[in-house]
Amino acid sequence: MFKEFKDFIIKGNAIDLAVGVLIGASFGNVVTAITKGIIDPVLNSIGGKPDVSLKVGIIDAGLVINAVLSLVITGAVLFFVFVKPMQKLKAITEKPAAPAGPPEPSAEEKLLSEIRDLLKQKA
């Protein structure tokens, strides 16, 4: 059992997953800090605190609306501050792919070529 556990750990999947979770949590903290430190103050200065209070009976729809607004704001921060600049950086730093030659004919095309050549020889 210990050998199986050691193989599981050394395989790299567990390590990659652990690193991904920790980086994701740290990245979440960065996004939260940017949202709370930059985006929220700007929104508050423009239109006040975005807080929707909407109770219908015992259901608090305002909580859901606030969560959706928070998701949209966080998604916009992620996209415009991190994803788009990283895509541009990746496009700049990637080497262009070497032009590929013509594709090799398929087995069917080779067979048809052989048949064509045999028919030409008989004619």
Summary of the structure (lengths in Angstrom):
residues: 123
radius of gyration: 29.0
end to end distance: 72.9
largest distance: 90.2
contacts: 224
relative contact order: 0.05
helix: 76%
strand: 3%
